[in-house]
Amino acid sequence: MASVRFRDSLVVLAAHDVEFILVGVLSAVMQGAPVTTFDVDVVHRRTPENVDRLLVALNELEAIYRGDERRIKPGSSHLIGPGHQLLQTKFGDLDCLGTIDGERTYEDLLPDSVELSLGDGHSIRALKVAALIQIKQRAGRPKDLAALPALRATLEELERSGRG
Amino acid sequence: VTEPEPETDRFSDDGVDRTQIREMLRLSPAERLQRLQDLVESILRVREANGFSSIP
């Protein structure tokens, strides 16, 4: 069976002290949204030191570019840039995004993120649901718009419970 | 006897079932992740049983 192991992907990144923010549907799931995805999307900090840590983690994850039969591994020159590196790993698809929502970087998104525990002493930062809604609204693609009702309802429940 | 939630409160304006969200909010982030993991593995098992080996 094809392998998708969300937590294991995130633990490897966290264990190597990679600075990243989980974005996309998986970040919403971890905050309570009843939605489904098959991949992990992260915005990583693009400093040379962090890219080095990310490369070590990606090597452990056996990351290669998705849909390319040459099985090319990502390099620092790819990860230091603002582009999107669409990878497959031994734990499933992992997208390392230099920027999202135009040119927003890790540092730009950090104030809109929240720390979440993975258990066993590992934690990650995830984009807050409110920020994710705004980004998906601006993206405006059908797949983004389709997720909005569940995300909006989740935000309402978070706010109602004082966790928004 | 606990009464079920009233229909008017159960769904958002967009028709999203709030009870599913409330159930998710009772879990920890790690438990929510595990719930998705279980669901995805179920989907992949069904896909494989029907001749689809790749992830959608």
Backbone of each chain as ProteinMPNN parsed JSONL, in Angstrom:
{"seq_chain_A": "MASVRFRDSLVVLAAHDVEFILVGVLSAVMQGAPVTTFDVDVVHRRTPENVDRLLVALNELEAIYRGDERRIKPGSSHLIGPGHQLLQTKFGDLDCLGTIDGERTYEDLLPDSVELSLGDGHSIRALKVAALIQIKQRAGRPKDLAALPALRATLEELERSGRG", "coords_chain_A": {"N_chain_A": [[0.848, -1.2, 0.0], [0.496, 2.248, -0.75], [2.401, 4.671, 1.035], [1.483, 6.882, 3.558], [2.36, 8.887, 6.059], [1.719, 11.062, 8.204], [2.426, 12.114, 10.785], [4.964, 11.017, 11.201], [6.475, 12.236, 9.188], [6.428, 14.904, 10.049], [7.637, 14.684, 12.548], [10.255, 13.973, 11.889], [11.154, 16.338, 10.68], [10.885, 18.089, 12.869], [12.597, 16.867, 14.709], [15.044, 17.4, 13.656], [15.297, 20.013, 14.164], [14.288, 21.786, 12.294], [13.145, 24.866, 11.156], [9.943, 25.628, 10.508], [6.645, 26.243, 9.181], [3.655, 24.611, 9.369], [1.353, 24.492, 6.803], [-1.677, 24.772, 4.829], [-4.182, 22.173, 4.357], [-3.623, 20.225, 6.27], [-2.699, 21.62, 8.482], [-5.034, 22.811, 9.292], [-6.546, 20.571, 9.984], [-5.159, 19.69, 12.257], [-5.947, 21.637, 13.95], [-8.564, 21.179, 14.295], [-10.346, 21.03, 12.137], [-12.716, 19.275, 10.176], [-11.631, 17.923, 7.754], [-9.944, 16.546, 4.843], [-6.781, 15.397, 3.679], [-3.942, 14.419, 1.648], [-1.353, 15.117, 1.742], [1.594, 16.876, 2.974], [2.185, 20.2, 3.639], [4.602, 22.656, 3.954], [5.985, 25.796, 4.981], [9.183, 26.796, 4.918], [11.885, 28.245, 6.847], [14.14, 30.329, 5.206], [16.924, 30.547, 5.718], [20.484, 30.029, 5.425], [21.421, 28.245, 7.424], [19.108, 26.971, 8.337], [18.177, 25.811, 5.995], [20.204, 23.967, 5.609], [19.695, 22.236, 7.781], [17.172, 21.382, 7.028], [17.782, 19.996, 4.694], [19.181, 17.792, 5.696], [17.116, 16.544, 7.1], [15.377, 16.026, 4.959], [16.92, 14.256, 3.551], [16.935, 12.083, 5.287], [14.267, 11.482, 5.086], [14.239, 10.519, 2.575], [13.703, 12.111, 0.342], [12.636, 13.022, -2.891], [12.145, 14.714, -6.046], [8.788, 14.97, -7.014], [7.085, 13.105, -9.491], [9.128, 12.979, -11.358], [11.117, 11.052, -13.225], [13.832, 10.888, -13.002], [14.557, 10.889, -10.402], [15.466, 13.033, -8.729], [17.172, 14.648, -6.104], [16.295, 17.217, -3.756], [18.131, 20.277, -3.517], [20.293, 22.668, -1.807], [20.282, 25.014, -3.272], [17.793, 24.984, -4.405], [16.091, 25.063, -2.203], [16.662, 27.401, -0.875], [15.492, 29.355, -2.266], [12.465, 31.189, -3.308], [10.597, 29.473, -4.376], [8.37, 26.622, -4.969], [8.91, 23.433, -3.796], [8.11, 20.401, -4.784], [7.772, 17.426, -3.387], [8.323, 13.877, -3.023], [8.334, 11.475, -0.428], [9.54, 8.865, 1.803], [7.517, 8.769, 3.57], [5.315, 9.835, 2.344], [3.813, 12.494, 0.318], [5.421, 15.643, 0.311], [5.458, 19.039, 0.417], [7.697, 21.61, 0.131], [7.648, 24.869, 0.678], [8.837, 27.92, -0.388], [7.745, 30.434, -0.299], [4.382, 31.617, 0.192], [1.072, 32.687, -0.819], [1.442, 34.97, -2.548], [4.255, 36.638, -1.86], [4.845, 35.815, 0.707], [6.819, 35.003, 3.441], [8.379, 32.605, 5.707], [9.021, 34.142, 7.971], [7.168, 36.207, 7.69], [4.788, 34.842, 8.087], [4.94, 33.871, 10.621], [3.797, 35.36, 12.886], [1.151, 34.676, 12.547], [0.895, 32.087, 13.3], [0.625, 29.067, 15.293], [1.719, 27.137, 18.087], [1.799, 23.625, 18.141], [1.443, 20.484, 19.709], [2.991, 17.405, 18.915], [3.077, 15.264, 20.468], [5.109, 13.089, 22.552], [7.147, 14.891, 23.13], [7.696, 16.417, 20.894], [7.065, 19.317, 18.963], [5.364, 21.527, 16.698], [4.981, 24.399, 14.516], [1.971, 25.784, 13.293], [-0.039, 27.184, 10.72], [-2.505, 29.477, 11.652], [-6.057, 28.939, 11.627], [-7.649, 31.108, 10.846], [-5.884, 32.679, 9.331], [-5.302, 30.889, 7.324], [-7.76, 30.715, 6.053], [-7.975, 33.313, 4.975], [-5.846, 33.257, 3.144], [-6.625, 31.211, 1.401], [-8.928, 32.314, 0.404], [-7.884, 34.468, -1.034], [-6.342, 33.074, -2.887], [-8.259, 31.757, -4.418], [-8.736, 29.598, -6.103], [-10.656, 26.811, -7.374], [-10.221, 24.496, -5.722], [-9.29, 25.623, -3.395], [-11.388, 27.308, -2.632], [-13.332, 25.41, -2.204], [-12.674, 24.324, 0.222], [-13.32, 26.222, 2.048], [-15.944, 26.473, 3.433], [-15.868, 24.461, 5.518], [-13.587, 25.286, 6.877], [-14.313, 27.86, 7.723], [-16.455, 27.268, 9.421], [-15.094, 25.821, 11.33], [-13.43, 27.803, 12.386], [-15.381, 29.436, 13.547], [-16.291, 27.739, 15.58], [-13.941, 27.463, 17.056], [-13.6, 30.094, 17.942], [-15.924, 30.375, 19.404], [-15.392, 28.687, 21.48], [-13.399, 30.013, 22.682], [-10.855, 29.669, 21.662], [-10.015, 30.755, 19.357]], "CA_chain_A": [[0.0, 0.0, 0.0], [1.219, 3.516, -0.737], [2.607, 5.095, 2.412], [1.264, 8.254, 3.998], [2.531, 8.92, 7.511], [1.82, 12.5, 8.472], [3.159, 12.438, 12.009], [6.372, 10.658, 11.05], [7.104, 13.3, 8.389], [6.592, 16.104, 10.873], [8.598, 14.393, 13.62], [11.616, 14.039, 11.33], [11.486, 17.762, 10.54], [11.038, 18.668, 14.21], [13.765, 16.273, 15.368], [16.244, 18.041, 13.112], [15.2, 21.443, 14.493], [13.955, 22.595, 11.115], [12.155, 25.926, 11.403], [8.939, 25.6, 9.439], [5.243, 26.41, 9.572], [2.737, 23.735, 8.642], [0.27, 25.266, 6.181], [-2.548, 23.883, 4.072], [-5.288, 21.488, 5.024], [-3.175, 19.479, 7.444], [-2.647, 22.542, 9.626], [-6.423, 22.984, 9.746], [-6.947, 19.324, 10.657], [-4.564, 19.651, 13.598], [-6.648, 22.606, 14.793], [-9.937, 20.735, 14.513], [-11.206, 21.036, 10.95], [-13.045, 17.925, 9.699], [-11.31, 17.874, 6.328], [-9.018, 15.455, 4.518], [-5.712, 15.651, 2.712], [-2.994, 13.317, 1.521], [0.035, 15.573, 1.727], [2.078, 17.798, 3.999], [2.701, 21.448, 3.065], [5.283, 23.49, 4.945], [6.799, 26.949, 4.583], [10.4, 26.705, 5.729], [12.712, 29.458, 6.955], [15.134, 30.19, 4.137], [18.295, 30.917, 6.071], [21.395, 28.921, 5.07], [21.506, 27.262, 8.509], [17.88, 26.171, 8.367], [18.146, 24.984, 4.78], [21.096, 22.818, 5.872], [18.972, 21.288, 8.648], [16.085, 20.813, 6.222], [18.36, 19.015, 3.766], [19.467, 16.579, 6.463], [15.816, 15.912, 7.349], [14.861, 15.506, 3.682], [17.714, 13.066, 3.214], [16.397, 10.99, 6.118], [12.945, 11.158, 4.536], [14.465, 9.998, 1.214], [12.904, 12.989, -0.513], [12.998, 13.286, -4.282], [11.099, 15.48, -6.716], [7.62, 14.192, -7.396], [6.743, 13.075, -10.913], [10.327, 13.082, -12.187], [11.704, 9.708, -13.222], [15.286, 10.934, -12.738], [14.708, 10.768, -8.936], [16.356, 14.126, -8.319], [17.038, 15.093, -4.722], [16.338, 18.673, -3.621], [19.403, 20.817, -3.063], [20.186, 23.936, -1.082], [19.951, 26.098, -4.206], [16.338, 24.961, -4.591], [15.358, 25.355, -0.961], [16.953, 28.757, -0.414], [14.695, 30.256, -3.093], [11.058, 31.364, -2.92], [9.708, 28.583, -5.124], [7.72, 25.467, -4.339], [9.591, 22.168, -4.075], [7.065, 19.375, -4.631], [8.602, 16.249, -3.146], [7.755, 12.651, -2.457], [9.236, 10.923, 0.578], [9.13, 7.518, 2.229], [6.31, 8.923, 4.376], [4.269, 10.504, 1.582], [4.153, 13.732, -0.38], [5.811, 16.769, 1.167], [5.75, 20.24, -0.35], [8.468, 22.623, 0.855], [7.276, 26.098, -0.011], [9.663, 29.054, 0.034], [6.783, 31.498, -0.009], [3.004, 31.362, -0.239], [0.217, 33.879, -0.765], [2.28, 36.03, -3.096], [5.659, 36.495, -1.483], [4.944, 35.75, 2.171], [7.859, 34.085, 3.884], [8.267, 32.036, 7.053], [9.005, 35.236, 8.95], [5.901, 36.93, 7.539], [3.677, 34.008, 8.563], [5.155, 33.459, 12.016], [2.802, 35.916, 13.82], [-0.15, 34.039, 12.315], [1.029, 30.653, 13.54], [0.403, 28.598, 16.655], [2.498, 25.939, 18.376], [0.974, 22.445, 18.392], [2.225, 19.329, 20.13], [2.829, 16.124, 18.213], [3.277, 14.221, 21.461], [6.484, 12.597, 22.705], [8.102, 15.98, 23.245], [7.882, 17.161, 19.645], [6.019, 20.283, 18.626], [5.555, 22.234, 15.427], [4.143, 25.58, 14.356], [0.985, 25.614, 12.223], [-0.742, 28.414, 10.363], [-3.829, 29.552, 12.274], [-7.171, 28.725, 10.702], [-8.085, 32.41, 10.302], [-4.935, 33.071, 8.275], [-5.474, 29.944, 6.221], [-8.972, 31.132, 5.337], [-7.655, 34.494, 4.166], [-4.964, 32.865, 2.045], [-7.397, 30.436, 0.437], [-9.829, 33.257, -0.269], [-7.1, 35.231, -2.018], [-5.923, 32.156, -3.957], [-9.452, 31.765, -5.257], [-8.883, 28.443, -6.993], [-11.781, 25.971, -6.925], [-9.87, 23.599, -4.615], [-9.182, 26.444, -2.179], [-12.729, 27.768, -2.267], [-14.116, 24.257, -1.732], [-12.337, 24.031, 1.621], [-13.667, 27.346, 2.924], [-17.055, 26.28, 4.394], [-15.426, 23.697, 6.698], [-12.622, 26.102, 7.631], [-15.054, 28.943, 8.395], [-17.216, 26.689, 10.534], [-14.107, 25.471, 12.367], [-13.033, 29.049, 13.043], [-16.496, 29.845, 14.41], [-16.291, 26.895, 16.783], [-12.76, 27.83, 17.844], [-13.875, 31.38, 18.598], [-16.979, 30.132, 20.383], [-14.793, 28.01, 22.632], [-12.319, 30.845, 23.209], [-9.555, 29.22, 21.177], [-9.79, 31.298, 18.006]], "C_chain_A": [[0.874, 1.237, 0.0], [1.284, 4.051, 0.689], [2.318, 6.578, 2.592], [1.358, 8.248, 5.513], [2.826, 10.357, 7.919], [2.736, 12.791, 9.661], [4.643, 12.136, 11.845], [7.114, 11.709, 10.221], [7.408, 14.505, 9.26], [7.617, 15.881, 11.983], [10.029, 14.468, 13.095], [12.046, 15.497, 11.18], [11.755, 18.38, 11.914], [12.306, 18.153, 14.894], [15.064, 16.875, 14.87], [16.214, 19.561, 13.311], [14.991, 22.321, 13.264], [12.911, 23.624, 11.517], [11.194, 25.947, 10.216], [7.565, 25.859, 10.043], [4.412, 25.462, 8.705], [1.602, 24.593, 8.093], [-0.637, 24.28, 5.454], [-3.534, 23.147, 4.957], [-4.838, 20.761, 6.286], [-3.074, 20.374, 8.682], [-4.05, 22.758, 10.187], [-6.921, 21.743, 10.473], [-6.417, 19.319, 12.085], [-5.207, 20.659, 14.55], [-8.141, 22.295, 14.896], [-10.84, 20.694, 13.303], [-11.457, 19.614, 10.464], [-12.867, 17.805, 8.191], [-10.208, 16.844, 6.105], [-7.973, 15.912, 3.52], [-4.811, 14.434, 2.658], [-1.552, 13.804, 1.565], [0.321, 16.557, 2.853], [2.672, 19.015, 3.284], [3.352, 22.267, 4.163], [5.935, 24.685, 4.255], [8.007, 26.949, 5.505], [11.128, 28.048, 5.77], [13.908, 29.299, 6.017], [16.483, 30.779, 4.503], [19.205, 29.743, 5.695], [21.434, 27.838, 6.145], [20.263, 26.362, 8.52], [17.752, 25.285, 7.13], [19.068, 23.78, 4.946], [20.393, 21.773, 6.729], [17.854, 20.589, 7.861], [16.621, 19.748, 5.268], [18.687, 17.704, 4.464], [18.157, 15.811, 6.714], [15.259, 15.294, 6.062], [15.636, 14.283, 3.233], [17.217, 11.851, 4.007], [15.031, 10.535, 5.593], [13.018, 10.571, 3.123], [13.656, 10.794, 0.193], [13.504, 13.12, -1.905], [11.855, 14.093, -4.908], [10.013, 14.548, -7.239], [7.435, 14.234, -8.914], [7.917, 13.215, -11.844], [11.064, 11.746, -12.11], [13.199, 9.712, -12.929], [15.587, 10.85, -11.244], [15.707, 11.792, -8.399], [16.077, 14.511, -6.877], [17.039, 16.623, -4.675], [17.702, 19.105, -3.083], [19.214, 22.159, -2.391], [19.816, 25.083, -2.015], [18.461, 26.145, -4.503], [15.628, 25.516, -3.355], [15.603, 26.77, -0.445], [16.086, 29.781, -1.165], [13.237, 30.303, -2.679], [10.093, 30.354, -3.537], [9.166, 27.426, -4.309], [8.433, 24.186, -4.767], [8.598, 21.041, -3.759], [7.745, 18.01, -4.586], [7.752, 15.04, -2.783], [8.798, 12.065, -1.518], [8.767, 9.521, 0.946], [7.882, 7.567, 3.104], [5.207, 9.675, 3.647], [4.737, 11.816, 0.973], [4.396, 14.864, 0.608], [6.171, 17.937, 0.266], [6.474, 21.239, 0.538], [8.344, 23.927, 0.084], [8.125, 27.251, 0.526], [8.819, 30.245, 0.424], [5.393, 30.986, -0.384], [2.267, 32.697, -0.27], [0.964, 35.103, -1.312], [3.715, 35.771, -2.688], [5.822, 36.379, 0.023], [5.878, 34.622, 2.593], [7.504, 33.481, 5.241], [8.149, 33.153, 8.086], [7.699, 36.024, 8.884], [4.743, 36.163, 8.184], [3.759, 33.7, 10.056], [4.135, 34.065, 12.993], [1.417, 35.288, 13.682], [-0.099, 32.537, 12.555], [0.848, 30.336, 15.015], [1.224, 27.329, 16.86], [1.558, 24.786, 18.737], [1.878, 21.272, 18.746], [1.923, 18.125, 19.253], [2.856, 14.968, 19.19], [4.739, 13.819, 21.508], [7.524, 13.711, 22.671], [8.349, 16.777, 21.989], [6.731, 18.143, 19.453], [6.379, 20.976, 17.32], [4.755, 23.533, 15.48], [3.224, 25.347, 13.151], [0.301, 26.953, 11.965], [-2.14, 28.399, 10.971], [-4.926, 29.469, 11.213], [-7.616, 30.053, 10.07], [-7.178, 32.856, 9.161], [-5.069, 32.16, 7.066], [-6.703, 30.299, 5.385], [-8.671, 32.322, 4.425], [-6.821, 34.125, 2.939], [-5.745, 32.1, 0.979], [-8.4, 31.32, -0.301], [-9.086, 34.021, -1.362], [-6.668, 34.333, -3.184], [-7.07, 31.968, -4.951], [-9.615, 30.589, -6.205], [-10.032, 27.575, -6.484], [-11.424, 25.09, -5.733], [-9.727, 24.371, -3.302], [-10.559, 26.872, -1.695], [-13.564, 26.626, -1.696], [-13.865, 23.974, -0.255], [-12.902, 25.081, 2.574], [-14.841, 27.089, 3.87], [-16.619, 25.538, 5.656], [-14.454, 24.52, 7.538], [-13.334, 27.229, 8.381], [-15.829, 28.406, 9.602], [-16.279, 26.3, 11.672], [-13.677, 26.722, 13.123], [-14.132, 29.538, 13.986], [-16.505, 29.039, 15.712], [-15.088, 27.191, 17.678], [-13.014, 29.114, 18.621], [-14.936, 31.216, 19.689], [-16.418, 29.5, 21.657], [-13.601, 28.779, 23.205], [-10.939, 30.445, 22.755], [-9.213, 29.793, 19.807], [-8.639, 32.249, 17.952]], "O_chain_A": [[1.896, 1.269, 0.686], [0.335, 3.901, 1.459], [2.845, 7.42, 1.865], [0.51, 7.656, 6.18], [3.972, 10.803, 7.976], [3.675, 13.583, 9.574], [5.488, 12.909, 12.296], [8.262, 12.035, 10.523], [8.507, 15.059, 9.215], [8.379, 16.788, 12.317], [10.917, 14.973, 13.783], [13.177, 15.849, 11.517], [12.733, 19.105, 12.097], [13.003, 18.907, 15.572], [16.071, 16.864, 15.578], [16.998, 20.295, 12.709], [15.463, 23.456, 13.209], [11.908, 23.287, 12.146], [11.579, 26.24, 9.084], [7.355, 25.714, 11.247], [4.463, 25.511, 7.476], [0.964, 25.336, 8.839], [-0.381, 23.076, 5.47], [-3.696, 23.455, 6.137], [-5.586, 20.687, 7.262], [-3.336, 19.927, 9.799], [-4.235, 22.874, 11.399], [-7.638, 21.851, 11.468], [-7.146, 18.981, 13.018], [-5.054, 20.574, 15.768], [-8.896, 23.051, 15.509], [-12.014, 20.348, 13.436], [-10.518, 18.826, 10.351], [-13.831, 17.609, 7.451], [-9.617, 16.335, 7.057], [-8.251, 16.713, 2.628], [-4.895, 13.538, 3.498], [-0.624, 13.004, 1.441], [-0.574, 17.001, 3.572], [3.55, 18.877, 2.432], [2.728, 22.544, 5.187], [6.375, 24.6, 3.109], [7.874, 27.086, 6.721], [11.006, 28.871, 4.863], [14.595, 28.277, 6.029], [17.116, 31.441, 3.68], [18.756, 28.598, 5.652], [21.476, 26.65, 5.827], [20.365, 25.147, 8.691], [17.278, 24.152, 7.211], [18.749, 22.689, 4.474], [20.474, 20.576, 6.453], [17.622, 19.388, 8.004], [15.982, 18.716, 5.062], [18.495, 16.628, 3.897], [18.1, 14.591, 6.559], [14.736, 14.179, 6.075], [15.08, 13.38, 2.609], [17.097, 10.748, 3.473], [14.691, 9.353, 5.653], [12.002, 10.179, 2.547], [13.016, 10.231, -0.695], [14.71, 13.303, -2.071], [10.749, 14.147, -4.371], [10.284, 13.497, -7.82], [7.61, 15.28, -9.539], [7.733, 13.54, -13.016], [11.57, 11.364, -11.055], [13.776, 8.664, -12.639], [16.751, 10.75, -10.856], [16.665, 11.447, -7.707], [14.928, 14.678, -6.468], [17.721, 17.259, -5.478], [18.336, 18.394, -2.303], [18.12, 22.723, -2.399], [19.121, 26.015, -1.612], [17.918, 27.205, -4.816], [14.702, 26.32, -3.452], [14.813, 27.278, 0.351], [15.967, 30.931, -0.743], [12.812, 29.549, -1.803], [8.897, 30.383, -3.246], [9.465, 27.274, -3.124], [8.542, 23.895, -5.958], [8.296, 20.777, -2.596], [8.227, 17.503, -5.599], [6.624, 15.165, -2.304], [9.998, 12.147, -1.779], [7.736, 9.049, 0.467], [7.256, 6.538, 3.355], [4.248, 10.113, 4.281], [5.901, 12.198, 1.096], [3.681, 15.02, 1.598], [7.084, 17.837, -0.554], [5.948, 21.667, 1.565], [8.868, 24.066, -1.021], [8.136, 27.526, 1.726], [9.141, 30.973, 1.363], [5.25, 30.048, -1.169], [2.783, 33.712, 0.198], [1.097, 36.124, -0.637], [4.324, 34.793, -3.123], [6.842, 36.806, 0.564], [5.749, 33.474, 2.17], [6.475, 33.801, 5.836], [7.287, 33.114, 8.963], [7.184, 36.459, 9.913], [3.832, 36.764, 8.755], [2.766, 33.316, 10.675], [3.643, 33.345, 13.862], [0.605, 35.365, 14.603], [-0.954, 31.798, 12.067], [0.909, 31.219, 15.871], [1.407, 26.542, 15.932], [0.638, 24.951, 19.538], [2.943, 21.092, 18.156], [0.775, 17.857, 18.897], [2.678, 13.815, 18.795], [5.517, 14.162, 20.617], [8.653, 13.496, 22.231], [9.134, 17.725, 22.007], [5.575, 17.834, 19.743], [7.537, 21.005, 16.903], [3.947, 23.736, 16.386], [3.639, 24.793, 12.133], [0.092, 27.746, 12.882], [-2.876, 27.423, 10.822], [-4.742, 29.874, 10.066], [-7.923, 30.099, 8.878], [-7.656, 33.354, 8.142], [-4.962, 32.607, 5.924], [-6.682, 30.195, 4.159], [-9.061, 32.339, 3.258], [-7.062, 34.622, 1.839], [-5.544, 32.32, -0.216], [-8.685, 31.104, -1.479], [-9.594, 34.198, -2.469], [-6.631, 34.778, -4.331], [-6.872, 32.014, -6.165], [-10.533, 30.577, -7.024], [-10.349, 27.602, -5.294], [-12.234, 24.943, -4.818], [-10.007, 23.838, -2.229], [-10.859, 26.808, -0.503], [-14.399, 26.837, -0.817], [-14.736, 23.449, 0.439], [-12.957, 24.852, 3.782], [-14.744, 27.46, 5.04], [-16.973, 25.953, 6.76], [-14.49, 24.462, 8.767], [-13.005, 27.52, 9.531], [-15.849, 29.024, 10.666], [-16.631, 26.434, 12.844], [-13.571, 26.708, 14.349], [-13.848, 30.0, 15.091], [-16.701, 29.587, 16.797], [-15.199, 27.172, 18.904], [-12.689, 29.213, 19.804], [-14.857, 31.835, 20.751], [-16.905, 29.748, 22.759], [-12.889, 28.288, 24.08], [-9.947, 30.825, 23.376], [-8.245, 29.373, 19.173], [-8.33, 32.785, 16.887]]}, "seq_chain_B": "VTEPEPETDRFSDDGVDRTQIREMLRLSPAERLQRLQDLVESILRVREANGFSSIP", "coords_chain_B": {"N_chain_B": [[-31.631, 11.914, 30.759], [-29.822, 12.797, 27.925], [-30.404, 15.383, 25.707], [-30.462, 15.478, 22.104], [-28.473, 17.706, 20.028], [-30.05, 20.754, 18.958], [-31.435, 21.037, 15.657], [-31.085, 23.505, 14.43], [-28.726, 24.486, 15.413], [-26.923, 22.68, 14.678], [-25.863, 22.762, 12.112], [-23.667, 24.816, 10.115], [-23.976, 28.028, 8.417], [-23.163, 27.393, 5.883], [-23.8, 24.785, 5.717], [-22.175, 22.971, 6.987], [-21.544, 20.303, 9.172], [-21.569, 20.922, 12.444], [-21.188, 19.295, 14.618], [-19.244, 17.442, 14.016], [-16.983, 19.015, 14.039], [-16.937, 19.871, 16.692], [-16.481, 17.464, 17.919], [-13.922, 16.933, 16.973], [-12.576, 19.029, 18.221], [-12.514, 18.228, 20.805], [-10.412, 16.555, 20.917], [-6.814, 16.147, 21.176], [-4.242, 17.965, 19.33], [-2.434, 16.027, 18.335], [-3.997, 13.738, 18.457], [-5.975, 14.399, 16.618], [-4.473, 14.41, 14.316], [-3.846, 11.701, 14.191], [-6.366, 10.663, 13.794], [-6.947, 11.566, 11.186], [-4.899, 10.19, 9.935], [-5.718, 7.502, 10.279], [-8.073, 7.551, 8.768], [-7.108, 8.156, 6.186], [-5.515, 5.906, 5.712], [-7.495, 3.972, 5.606], [-8.871, 4.786, 3.307], [-6.854, 4.421, 1.404], [-6.508, 1.672, 1.561], [-8.941, 0.76, 0.537], [-8.788, 1.834, -2.021], [-6.591, 0.383, -2.989], [-7.625, -2.202, -2.927], [-9.286, -2.006, -5.022], [-7.704, -1.832, -7.201], [-6.165, 0.458, -7.479], [-3.1, 1.759, -6.969], [-1.751, 4.054, -6.459], [-1.459, 7.228, -4.703], [-4.164, 9.456, -4.418]], "CA_chain_B": [[-31.46, 11.673, 29.326], [-29.241, 13.942, 27.229], [-31.121, 15.692, 24.475], [-29.585, 15.772, 20.965], [-28.36, 19.13, 19.723], [-31.104, 21.199, 18.049], [-31.024, 21.085, 14.247], [-30.688, 24.851, 14.029], [-27.359, 24.731, 15.848], [-26.05, 21.589, 14.239], [-25.2, 23.063, 10.843], [-23.275, 26.194, 9.848], [-24.716, 28.629, 7.31], [-22.739, 26.709, 4.654], [-24.232, 23.396, 5.755], [-21.169, 22.105, 7.608], [-22.003, 19.672, 10.412], [-20.718, 21.416, 13.538], [-20.908, 18.242, 15.605], [-17.958, 16.836, 13.654], [-15.927, 19.939, 14.494], [-16.895, 19.82, 18.164], [-15.832, 16.195, 18.274], [-12.482, 17.123, 16.715], [-12.003, 19.969, 19.196], [-12.319, 17.514, 22.081], [-9.169, 15.787, 20.8], [-5.562, 16.913, 21.12], [-3.743, 18.043, 17.946], [-1.847, 14.737, 17.932], [-5.101, 12.792, 18.229], [-6.616, 14.787, 15.348], [-3.576, 13.926, 13.261], [-4.001, 10.244, 14.129], [-7.683, 10.385, 13.201], [-6.792, 11.705, 9.739], [-4.041, 9.078, 9.493], [-6.555, 6.303, 10.197], [-8.994, 7.725, 7.642], [-6.355, 8.058, 4.931], [-5.125, 4.506, 5.517], [-8.704, 3.256, 5.176], [-9.114, 5.15, 1.908], [-5.831, 3.796, 0.566], [-6.783, 0.23, 1.505], [-10.063, 0.558, -0.388], [-8.282, 2.091, -3.38], [-5.734, -0.73, -3.398], [-8.492, -3.347, -3.183], [-9.957, -1.775, -6.3], [-6.719, -1.753, -8.28], [-5.46, 1.732, -7.554], [-1.986, 1.676, -6.026], [-1.168, 5.369, -6.2], [-2.175, 8.138, -3.83], [-4.89, 10.412, -5.262]], "C_chain_B": [[-30.913, 12.934, 28.676], [-29.96, 14.15, 25.907], [-30.137, 15.904, 23.33], [-29.554, 17.27, 20.692], [-29.48, 19.547, 18.772], [-30.572, 21.35, 16.632], [-30.498, 22.453, 13.85], [-29.237, 25.146, 14.39], [-26.382, 23.744, 15.245], [-25.261, 21.95, 12.989], [-24.833, 24.549, 10.739], [-24.126, 26.731, 8.7], [-24.39, 27.947, 5.982], [-23.14, 25.24, 4.648], [-23.226, 22.436, 6.357], [-21.699, 21.601, 8.946], [-21.066, 20.069, 11.56], [-20.367, 20.315, 14.539], [-19.584, 17.545, 15.295], [-16.797, 17.709, 14.143], [-15.799, 19.878, 16.003], [-16.229, 18.54, 18.648], [-14.319, 16.312, 18.07], [-11.848, 18.006, 17.783], [-11.838, 19.33, 20.575], [-11.017, 16.714, 22.087], [-7.968, 16.708, 20.883], [-5.13, 17.02, 19.653], [-3.165, 16.716, 17.459], [-2.933, 13.7, 17.659], [-5.84, 13.118, 16.937], [-5.789, 14.284, 14.168], [-3.741, 12.418, 13.09], [-5.342, 9.875, 13.5], [-7.613, 10.505, 11.675], [-5.957, 10.552, 9.188], [-4.867, 7.804, 9.302], [-7.491, 6.368, 8.984], [-8.275, 7.536, 6.314], [-5.936, 6.615, 4.662], [-6.325, 3.669, 5.066], [-8.988, 3.527, 3.702], [-8.12, 4.433, 0.996], [-6.041, 2.282, 0.46], [-7.904, -0.069, 0.512], [-9.606, 0.777, -1.826], [-7.452, 0.91, -3.875], [-6.581, -1.967, -3.713], [-9.21, -3.227, -4.52], [-8.976, -1.488, -7.436], [-6.003, -0.437, -8.447], [-4.342, 1.717, -6.517], [-1.42, 3.035, -5.667], [-2.059, 6.192, -5.275], [-2.89, 9.178, -4.687], [-4.322, 11.813, -5.155]], "O_chain_B": [[-31.471, 14.017, 28.851], [-30.107, 13.23, 25.102], [-29.064, 16.462, 23.556], [-30.467, 18.007, 21.063], [-29.834, 18.785, 17.872], [-29.423, 21.737, 16.421], [-29.581, 22.561, 13.036], [-28.591, 25.969, 13.74], [-25.168, 23.942, 15.293], [-24.126, 21.505, 12.817], [-25.57, 25.421, 11.201], [-24.898, 25.993, 8.087], [-25.216, 27.917, 5.07], [-22.856, 24.524, 3.688], [-23.393, 21.22, 6.258], [-22.233, 22.369, 9.748], [-19.926, 19.612, 11.635], [-19.351, 20.404, 15.229], [-18.882, 17.108, 16.207], [-15.77, 17.205, 14.599], [-14.691, 19.837, 16.538], [-15.512, 18.531, 19.648], [-13.536, 15.845, 18.897], [-10.716, 17.764, 18.203], [-11.099, 19.845, 21.415], [-10.573, 16.25, 23.137], [-8.091, 17.916, 20.683], [-5.601, 16.248, 18.818], [-3.377, 16.325, 16.311], [-2.809, 12.885, 16.745], [-6.285, 12.211, 16.234], [-6.321, 13.803, 13.168], [-3.772, 11.919, 11.965], [-5.441, 8.893, 12.764], [-8.146, 9.661, 10.956], [-6.255, 10.004, 8.126], [-4.734, 7.114, 8.292], [-7.678, 5.382, 8.271], [-8.768, 6.842, 5.424], [-5.993, 6.151, 3.524], [-6.183, 2.766, 4.242], [-9.305, 2.612, 2.942], [-8.494, 3.904, -0.051], [-5.79, 1.683, -0.585], [-7.826, -1.027, -0.257], [-9.972, 0.027, -2.73], [-7.582, 0.484, -5.023], [-6.285, -2.697, -4.66], [-9.681, -4.218, -5.078], [-9.356, -0.974, -8.488], [-5.308, -0.226, -9.441], [-4.61, 1.669, -5.317], [-0.69, 3.166, -4.684], [-3.239, 5.897, -5.09], [-2.281, 9.734, -5.6], [-4.821, 12.732, -5.803]]}, "name": "protein", "num_of_chains": 2, "seq": "MASVRFRDSLVVLAAHDVEFILVGVLSAVMQGAPVTTFDVDVVHRRTPENVDRLLVALNELEAIYRGDERRIKPGSSHLIGPGHQLLQTKFGDLDCLGTIDGERTYEDLLPDSVELSLGDGHSIRALKVAALIQIKQRAGRPKDLAALPALRATLEELERSGRGVTEPEPETDRFSDDGVDRTQIREMLRLSPAERLQRLQDLVESILRVREANGFSSIP"}
